[in-house]
Amino acid sequence: MNDSLDSNASIEARVRLAVAAALDKKAFHLDVLSVAELTSIADYFVLSSASNERQAQAIADNILDSLKQQMNVRPLLVEGTTPGRWILLDFGDFIVHIFTEDVRRFYGLERLWGDAPNVTADFTGETEPRAFKKTS
């Protein structure tokens, strides 16, 4: 196996690296939603929480650095770094959302995308993915 990955790496490998980089900077309530069957904008959404804006920025920076250094992957778009309450990293086929807790609760992407399968365990090795109920 080739140790040097590049931009031709599978989407699963890229998402797995982004998830690991987020967790490395203590992201919490991390979820990976498979949205491919529901929208054409991406195959996966990675949702994570941070304690504050500074931590959100550190998580985003680590994801960006890891994907660039290890896989030569750069985002198509980065938004929200100032003030950092909701940072969006768009890699084309997957989008990373990093929220402060209050902003994540307010926007409730898990509710909006309640029909999307939660595939977190596929990317973190958790034995049980967390299920989200769609609320009306």
N, C-alpha and C positions, 0 to 999 in steps of 0.2 A: 504494500500500500504506500502511496506517495504521501510523505509527511507534509509537503507544502501544498496547501489547498489554494484554489484560485476562484475567480468569479464564476467558473463553471461548476462549482460545488452545488450539490442538490439543495433545493429549498429547505429540506429537512435539516441538513447540516448547518445551513446558515441560521435558521431559526434556533436550532439547538445552541449554537455559539452565542447568539444574542441573549438567549435565556440564561445561559451560564454567566455571561458578562454582567447581566442585571443582578442575578443572585449574588455574584461576587461582591457587589457594592451594596448588599443588604436590601435589595428590593423585596417587598413582601406582597402578599395576596396576588402573586403572579399567576396569570391564567393565559392559556393559549387557546383561542377559539378558531375553529376551522370554518371559515366563511365562504369558501370557494363555491359552494352550491347556492349561496344566497346573494352574492354580489360579484360583479366583475372587477371591482377595484383592488382586490387582493385575495390571496388564498388563506392567509392567516392574519389574525390580530393577536398581538402580544400585549396584554394589559398588566401593568404593575403599579404598585403604590410606593411612595416615598414619604418619609416623615416630614420633610420640608423641601423648599425650593432648592436649597444647596445640595441635598442628597439627590434630588431628581436630576440635577445637572450632572452630578458625579456618575449616576447610573447611565445617563445618555452618553456622556463622554466615554465611558468604559465600553459601551456597546459599539459606538462608532470606531474607537481605537482598535478593539478586538477584531471587528469585521474587516477593517482596512488592513491591519497588519497580518492577520492569519489567512485571510481569504481574498484580499485585494478587492473588497466590496465597499462601495460608497453609496450613501443614500441619494435618492432622487430629490428629496426634499427634507428639510429640518425646520420645524416651526415650534414656537412657544418657549424658546430657551430664556427669554426675558418676559415675564419674571420667573418662569419655570414651574408654574403650577400644573400645566398640562403640556408636556413635550411630546411632539409627534415626530417619529423617524420613519419616513416612507422609503422602503427599499424596493418598491414596485410590486413584488409578489407577496410581500408581508409588510405589515405596518406595526410599529412599536408605539404604544401609548404609555407614557409615564406620568402618573398623576400624584398630586398631594392627596391625602385622604379625603378632605372636604370636597375637592373638585371631582374626584372619582365618584363619590356618593351623589353629588349634584347631577352629573351628566348620565350616570348609570348606563354605560355602554353594555354591560352584561344584560340589562333589561331590554335595551334596544335590539340586541343581537341574541335574544333568548333562544331562538331556534337553532343557533350555531352549536355544533357539538364542541364540548370542552375536551380538548385533547392534550391538556397539560402534562399528563403522565407520560405521553409519548416523547416529551422533550425534557423532562426532569427526572424520570425514573421513579416518580411517586407511584405507589401501588394503587391509589384510588384518586381519580380526578374529582375535583369539587363540582357538584352539579348546581346549576342556577335555575331557579324557577322564574318563569315569565310572570310578571305582575301586571295587573290591569290598571 
